[in-house]
Amino acid sequence: MNHAHTPPRSQPWHGIMVATALPLREDHSVDYDAYADHVAWLIANGCDGVVPNGSLGEYQTLTDEERARVVRTAVEAAGDGDRVMPGVAAYGSAEARRWADQAAEAGAGSVLLLPPNAYRADHDAVRAHYAEVAKAGVPVVAYNNPIDTKVDLTPPLLARLHSDASIVAVKEFTGDVRRAYEIAELAPGLDLLIGSDDVLLELALAGAVGWIAGYPNALPNSCAALYRAAVAGDLDTALPLYRSLHPLLRWDSKTEFVQAIKLSMDLAGRPGGATRPPRFPLTGDTEAAVRAATEKALAEGLN
């Protein structure tokens, strides 16, 4: 199931935007050639674009030079900057703005931004943070992950950020699908993007127009088929696929998600490989569970 062309999108942040894992060599250096090949392969296999320098891309462990080169590599490999949404998270607003400027200079069509997360920022600080990064002139997608950041972009706050003209969309990671309806009521012009793989169907049915995705790194064709069916409301196609993939998709919401997805990539013949410390390879029951779920999916012809 190879896709030479994916469906047209009305905005750069729409569709399946894969939060790309970053191939590392045995010495933990970045393999940019393998990354470029992976980006091109994802787009050729049904995905709409990529999100470099997210948590799955281990951006926190990268040097400034590596992080900038990853963005440039993604844009070149994608062949269209509108297919690239770099993560620009940083502890300070000025640094996040610099990364947004760098993304814009590289030609990226949008950026993904966490709220301030070095402390529990209040609403005024969050609004100032997003307003500063929006000055870079590239569309900003907010990333709501209060599980890790301790700063919750609630539907009322998202509506305020949207009315400030600071954000165009939100990657919703809470897992609380009820929020989709409140966001639509309070900010009808704000695009909802699926943020965690294991609520894909629920948020697609609730009106999501995109998916910032983890597991397509390993199984792009099956994940693309699931997403397309889900947003079309084709439950006869979507539900069986969702049930088959869910044992893997739920790893996207677990602490070990980077190692889990990279292990699945290895088993699927993709450049998964090592993670940088302090992340270590999976072992014991955790490794066995990911391996078993991946091998089952592959045996069922999911790819």
Secondary structure, DSSP 8 states (H G I E B T S, - for coil): --BSS----SSTT-EEEEE----B-TTS-B-HHHHHHHHHHHHHBT--EEETTSGGGTGGGS-HHHHHHHHHHHHHHHSSGGGB--B---SSHHHHHHHHHHHHHHT-S-EEE---TTTT--HHHHHHHHHHHHTTSS-EEEEE-HHHHS----HHHHHHHHHTT--SEEEE-S--TTHHHHHHHH-TTSEEEE-SGGGHHHHHHTT--EEEESGGGT-HHHHHHHHHHHHTT-HHHHHHHHHHHHHHHGGGGSTTHHHHHHHHHHHTTSS-----TT-----HHHHHHHHHHHHHHHHTT--
